[in-house]
Amino acid sequence: MARVAVVSGGTRGIGAAISKALHTAGYRVAATYVGNEQAASAFTAESGIPAYRWDVGDPEACSTGLARVAEDLGPIEVLVNNAGITRDSMFHRMTFDQWSSVMRADLDSLFCMTRPVIEGMRTRGFGRIINISSINGQKGQVGQVNYSAAKAGAIGFTKALAQENAPKGITVNCICPGYIDTDMVAAVPPETLAKIVAGIPVGRLGKAEEVAEAVLYLASEKAGFITGSVLTINGAQYLANG
Ligand code: NDP
């Protein structure tokens, strides 16, 4: 029977590419979103993948939402924690709201989304958890103390959870994309973006589909010995050792 995969923030950008790649590979996919109804409806109409609305930073909404997905599609075996936001500001001007909204969507979400599915994965002896972090969680970025801290947190989360669950057939890995051509990057001012691209040795932005292909591999049975790893996909912009 086809495995069930949940992709948070799966209706737009990198998440939409991941949802579609899993769907094409035969998974039963649920894509989540938080507020952009128009994008979610267009995504479902185009792909045939159901979209579910809840906030990944709200523990109760995650428990209820994930239970609904399991009821509709079956036990969740693949979880892609992809949803994330930025609220950029220099730290000396950053408000607590900018700090905490990023922590909530980018880091609390890992607890809220993973905690409800991990026990079932342990009982069934199979699971794939893939967390989408960022190059800026590896190297830090001016104007993104909040985001860099949250995304670095995702790396620690991955490594610890991988060790706890390795004996239970569950792998936990992290992908750190560089700059990928999505709405999030479209929000960067053009002059800044030109400077960013000039600093990418491959000479272009990455494509969401390039990240999706890596997720597809990490989700597969073939990748059972890869766990606790951090995969860099950034066109050689920054070379980190995990
Ligand atoms: P987008 O802004 O294009 O899409 C974000 C998605 O996440 C949307 O589906 C959005 O829902 C959803 N989302 C946001 N907040 C929440 C929330 N609180 N609860 C549920 N869903 C939520 O993002 P990208 O595709 O660019 O980025 C995807 C991930 O990749 C993020 O974690 C990002 O940090 C990371 N990343 C992106 C890079 C890039 O260059 N784009 C580089 C490195 C990492 P809705 O449509 O309803 O708003």
Residues whose N, C-alpha, C, O or C-beta is under 5 A from the ligand:
A	BS01	NDP	G9 G10 T11 R12 G13 I14 G15 T32 Y33 V34 G35 N36 A39 W54 D55 V56 G57 N82 A83 G84 I85 A105 I132 S133 S134 I135 P177 G178 Y179 I180 T182 D183 M184 V185
